[in-house]
Each structure stands twice: as C-alpha cells, then as structure tokens.
C-alpha cells in the first residue's frame, strides 16, 4: 500500500516540477502497472473466433447513448453494456463493474489481448474502488483500444493516449471463453 502511495506521490512531484514530458510519465506508469499481474503464459487465450464475434457484436452498438443503470440498446451504463454483449454469447457476469472485476484471471497490461476486460476508477480519480469497465478490441505495439459506454455513449477509446483513463486504470482480466 505504501509503495503505491509513494509511486503516485513521485508521479505527482514529477508533474508538479515539470521534469519529464507527459509521454514519459505515462510510459512509466504503464510499465509499472503491467508488472503487478500474473504471468500471462499461465493464462490461456482461448477461442479467438468467439472473441472476434463478441467484439464485432459490441461494435454494432457504437453511439448508443449512455444511461445510468442502463442495460438495453436504448441506453447502457458501462457494466450494463458489457453484460448485454456477453449475455448474447451465453456469458454471465456480475452486474456491477466492481463485482465483474472478480471474474477471470488478472493479466499484465502489457499482455492484454482482444476480449480482455479493463477496469478503472470511476469519475472520482482519488477513489481506489473500481467504477468503470471496458472490453479490449484491439492491441498492437504501444496501442490498446477498448469499447465501453461512458458519457457520450458507446465508444472506442485509445487507452494509451487517454489522460483520463491511464491514471484511473486499476486492473485487467482475461475471461475463459471456452474451447474453440
């Protein structure tokens, strides 16, 4: 707990004194976040065809409005959106992003793959509690994109370039999508 506090305190001091560029700070933070998880080779990546179908289905809802506690195509909140998409493929998850984070195995940020879930603090950046979830749709060197429902509706966000989501990232998980 103290290590996390001092890590964030040092990031704050770096920002305060302007010693490094924002890009360098984000890289340091991303690198340290990715070191706090289970080795990915112990977590199988199963059923890429099913994952592609899930992602393509999720993309059909781009632009659907955000609605607090929404769970239908007339409006989604973040966990309602993930639940709706996954439910279409017979995958049952908890209703809240906080509880949903207990499903699957934790993976390193650097080892994310499409189909993994990313969990974030909610609107209060000082909180330590999970309050938002998104589904990874694309990963390439130095780039992670995830689909989620937030203010503005269902959208795809580039994580690595986000001044909002990078400091709010808490963990990522990999679900078991079954056999191919």
Order of alpha helices (4+ residues) and beta strands (2+ residues): alpha-alpha-alpha-beta-beta-alpha-alpha-beta-beta-beta-beta-beta-beta
